[in-house]
Amino acid sequence: MTLIFSRKDTKLTASRVSTLLYLMGVALLILLVSCHEDDSPAPEQAHLKVKVKSVGDPYDAVHLEIQQLWTRTSAGGGKIEANKRVNILGIQKDSIVAGGYVPHGTLQEVMLKVAPTGNEIIIDDLPYALHTPQGQIIAVNIAADSKLLPNESHTLMLHINLSDFIQETAEGKFVINPNLTAVLD
């Protein structure tokens, strides 16, 4: 099959090709701009710092492998990477466990994700594994009126009462009670 084009058809084709290339360039530019990552917060986000306060220390140490903190607010969901192993008994008053930007709004849900291994307690210099009965998730209970204001910094203080947080089973295993209480400053 042979195609025959007139000079007029060639100009139309060249014009269409030029328009198509222009549109592809614009689409590529939009894609590249949307994939750009930087450390600046998106508009209307709040900065959230997470600290821990523990009471009751019947153990030598309590190590938690904290991976992430998830939030859900009235404006959407957020995630803060932590990837930190902490001894919650050794945390200083002003130590930040995790920090990052999350959507502003009324806090509806906060969850802490811990690693599947590496969580342990030390009793009389002997390590015992800490198990999480509901996967790797620890729910954080917060007051109903807790609000994250846009473009402001907030602190979420996790209160851990060790006598409630860690429980020994009849089989001699130690499990984490997957519920914590927190206060938002």
Secondary structure, DSSP 8 states (H G I E B T S, - for coil): ------HHHHHHHHHHHHHHHHHHHHHHHHHHHHH---SS--TTEEEEEEEEEEE---SSEEEEEEEEEEEEETTEEEEEEEEEEEETTS--TT--SEEEEEE-EEEEEEEEEE-SS--EEEETTEEEEEE-TTTTEEEEE--TT-EE-TT-EEEEEEEEEHHHHEEE-TTS-EEE-SEEEEEE-
